């Protein structure tokens, strides 16, 4: 029970990496606020866990007024936070010639603006000590075709973590980054391909991963748990890349 009675916020917690982390944290004794767009399926997904230990809040992280609503909800349920895993984000890819203002704004507002103002607004709620974990991407370390806006948004997340680590360390707040590689989540199905095209996409991704398969959400969740739990106190402003060795491969 590494997180027994710890008060936790997980954004983007209704699927993929976020949901896997919710389940692991509940197993470890945490009380969790799950924030995301659609939580209708959570009662079924979390049927094995005591409903009194988790709460769902529906919101759109790209909108400031909805972040304000989330903060009010946190104050009502928990008062303060011991852990915040800010994982909400989207992935959209296009060549620079095809990127519209609408696509640009959607990615930046969700991945960067939403995360930034969530950090700003949870600041007064963070305990001493507290752990904040941000989701970036291992893709920021490589030049992937069509990823200019997405990679820029995720690289900014990494830099925000470095700055906040300096600003908040005296308050006992650690800020770290988890950077997943190609992970087998529902997000892959939202890239505009399906059927044989989706399977080909997965095969192309696996070809660049030395251990020969996509990353599992549960593997990312274990890395998040390490950063959230006692024993990682010296991890401040660091990045953990979980990509199956793809970072090493040219």
C-alpha positions as a printed Julia matrix, in Angstrom:
250×3 Matrix{Float64}:
   0.0    0.0     0.0
   2.54   2.56   -1.17
  -0.08   5.33   -1.49
  -2.35   4.51    1.45
  -4.75   7.42    2.09
  -2.91   9.66   -0.37
  -5.13  12.16   -2.18
  -4.49  11.97   -5.92
  -5.6   13.81   -9.06
  -5.26  12.0   -12.4
  -6.27  13.9   -15.54
  -6.9   11.99  -18.75
  -7.74   9.14  -16.41
 -10.57   7.44  -18.26
  -8.56   5.35  -20.73
  -5.11   4.11  -21.68
  -2.2    5.15  -19.47
  -4.42   7.26  -17.24
  -6.87   4.46  -16.49
  -4.07   1.92  -15.92
  -2.56   4.36  -13.41
  -5.92   4.86  -11.69
  -6.24   1.1   -11.17
  -2.68   0.74   -9.87
  -3.03   3.69   -7.49
  -6.31   2.34   -6.11
  -4.58  -1.01   -5.51
  -1.92   0.9    -3.59
  -4.47   2.52   -1.29
  -4.88   5.96   -2.86
  -8.04   8.01   -3.04
  -8.32   9.3    -6.59
 -10.11  12.04   -8.48
 -10.33  10.92  -12.11
 -10.74  13.83  -14.52
 -11.62  13.37  -18.17
 -14.22  13.87  -20.85
 -16.19  10.64  -20.63
 -16.41   8.48  -17.54
 -19.59   6.53  -18.24
 -17.64   3.27  -18.42
 -15.7    3.74  -15.18
 -18.14   1.94  -12.92
 -17.56  -1.19  -15.0
 -13.82  -0.67  -15.43
 -13.35  -0.07  -11.69
 -15.91  -2.58  -10.45
 -13.25  -4.3    -8.31
 -12.54  -1.14   -6.33
 -14.42   0.55   -3.5
 -16.45   3.39   -5.06
 -15.79   5.56   -2.02
 -12.11   5.69   -3.01
 -12.58   7.26   -6.44
 -14.53  10.17   -7.88
 -15.05  11.11  -11.53
 -15.14  14.7   -12.77
 -16.13  15.43  -16.38
 -14.3   18.34  -17.97
 -12.39  19.64  -20.98
  -8.84  20.52  -19.97
  -8.46  22.99  -22.86
 -10.99  25.37  -21.27
  -9.97  27.55  -18.32
 -13.47  27.77  -16.85
 -13.64  23.97  -16.76
 -10.29  23.78  -14.99
 -11.74  26.2   -12.43
 -14.68  23.82  -11.97
 -12.23  20.96  -11.42
 -10.4   22.92   -8.75
 -13.67  23.58   -6.92
 -14.43  19.85   -7.05
 -10.99  18.97   -5.65
 -11.43  21.43   -2.81
 -14.81  19.92   -1.99
 -13.65  16.29   -2.02
 -10.05  16.43   -0.8
  -9.1   19.98    0.26
  -5.47  19.26   -0.66
  -3.48  16.94   -2.94
  -0.52  14.66   -2.28
  -0.06  13.56   -5.9
  -1.09  15.03   -9.26
  -0.6   13.07  -12.48
  -1.4   15.44  -15.35
  -1.83  13.07  -18.24
  -4.61  14.61  -20.36
  -3.57  15.13  -23.96
  -4.24  14.47  -27.61
  -2.09  13.37  -30.53
  -2.67  14.74  -34.03
  -0.14  14.59  -36.83
   0.22  16.3   -40.2
   2.91  17.7   -42.45
   3.51  21.38  -41.75
   1.94  22.31  -45.08
  -1.31  20.65  -43.96
  -1.52  22.0   -40.41
  -4.49  24.3   -39.98
  -4.93  26.93  -37.29
  -7.72  24.77  -35.88
  -5.44  21.72  -35.52
  -2.63  23.83  -34.07
  -4.92  25.43  -31.49
  -6.52  22.13  -30.5
  -3.19  20.43  -29.79
  -1.58  23.38  -28.02
  -4.65  24.24  -25.96
  -5.05  20.67  -24.76
  -1.45  19.53  -24.31
   0.14  22.8   -23.17
  -2.36  25.48  -22.18
  -4.59  23.08  -20.24
  -1.66  21.52  -18.42
  -0.07  24.9   -17.64
  -3.17  26.41  -16.09
  -4.01  23.21  -14.22
  -0.57  23.43  -12.62
  -1.14  27.08  -11.8
  -4.5   26.45  -10.21
  -3.59  23.33   -8.2
  -0.49  25.04   -6.79
  -2.24  26.24   -3.58
  -3.71  22.74   -3.07
  -0.43  20.81   -3.11
   0.75  19.45    0.23
   4.29  19.52    1.57
   5.5   17.03    0.47
   3.76  16.39   -2.85
   4.63  14.75   -6.14
   3.58  16.1    -9.54
   4.05  13.93  -12.63
   3.55  15.27  -16.16
   3.12  13.21  -19.32
   5.43  14.21  -22.16
   6.53  11.89  -24.97
   9.68  10.06  -25.97
   8.94  11.43  -29.45
  10.31  14.81  -28.41
  13.79  13.29  -28.66
  13.43  12.23  -32.3
  12.3   13.83  -35.54
   9.09  12.01  -36.43
   7.48  13.09  -39.69
   4.25  14.99  -39.16
   4.75  15.51  -35.42
   5.9   19.15  -35.37
   3.0   20.59  -33.35
   2.54  17.53  -31.13
   6.26  17.27  -30.33
   6.49  21.0   -29.65
   3.63  20.78  -27.15
   5.23  17.83  -25.37
   8.72  19.38  -25.35
   7.19  22.41  -23.63
   5.79  20.11  -20.95
   9.32  18.84  -20.26
  10.64  22.39  -19.9
   7.79  23.42  -17.62
   8.7   20.54  -15.31
  12.3   21.77  -15.1
  11.25  25.31  -14.25
   8.63  24.31  -11.68
  11.1   21.95  -10.02
  13.21  24.99   -9.19
  10.24  27.13   -8.18
   8.54  24.54   -5.97
  11.36  22.5    -4.45
  11.48  24.7    -1.34
   7.79  23.89   -0.82
   8.55  20.17   -0.78
   6.92  19.65   -4.18
   8.67  17.44   -6.71
   7.88  17.76  -10.42
   8.92  14.99  -12.81
   8.1   13.8   -16.31
   7.13  10.44  -17.72
   7.75  10.09  -21.46
   6.06   7.06  -23.0
   7.08   5.6   -26.31
   4.62   3.96  -28.7
   1.98   2.59  -26.36
  -0.87   0.24  -27.21
  -3.82   2.44  -26.2
  -7.09   3.6   -27.71
  -5.25   6.76  -28.79
  -3.84   4.84  -31.77
  -7.39   4.29  -32.97
  -7.99   8.04  -32.96
  -5.32   8.8   -35.55
  -7.73   8.42  -38.46
  -6.84   4.87  -39.45
  -8.51   1.53  -38.74
  -8.56  -2.09  -39.83
  -5.54  -3.12  -41.9
  -4.17   0.43  -41.84
  -4.16   0.43  -38.04
  -2.4   -2.93  -37.93
   0.18  -1.66  -40.43
   0.7    1.43  -38.3
   1.32  -0.73  -35.24
   3.74  -2.92  -37.23
   5.66   0.17  -38.36
   5.91   1.4   -34.79
   7.06  -1.99  -33.5
   9.81  -2.06  -36.15
  11.48   0.81  -34.28
  11.24  -0.78  -30.83
  14.17  -3.09  -29.97
  12.18  -5.34  -27.63
   9.7   -6.04  -30.42
   6.3   -4.87  -29.17
   4.32  -1.8   -28.21
   4.56  -0.54  -24.65
   1.77  -1.57  -22.28
  -0.15   1.09  -20.37
   0.45  -0.88  -17.19
   4.22  -0.51  -17.67
   3.89   3.26  -17.85
   1.69   3.2   -14.74
   4.43   1.43  -12.78
   6.87   4.23  -13.65
   4.29   6.83  -12.55
   3.85   4.96   -9.26
   7.59   5.08   -8.64
   7.59   8.86   -9.03
   4.5    9.25   -6.84
   5.46   6.97   -3.95
   8.01   7.18   -1.14
  11.46   6.13   -2.29
  11.72   8.56   -5.19
  12.39  11.67   -3.12
  15.62  12.41   -5.0
  13.8   12.45   -8.35
  13.34  16.18   -8.95
  12.95  17.65  -12.43
  13.82  14.34  -14.06
  12.39  12.48  -17.04
  11.76   8.75  -17.21
  11.55   7.45  -20.78
   9.6    4.2   -21.18
   9.92   3.26  -24.84
  11.29  -0.28  -25.09
  14.7    0.99  -26.15
  13.48   3.01  -29.16
  15.38   6.04  -27.85
  18.62   4.14  -28.5
  17.77   3.19  -32.05
  18.75   5.51  -34.9
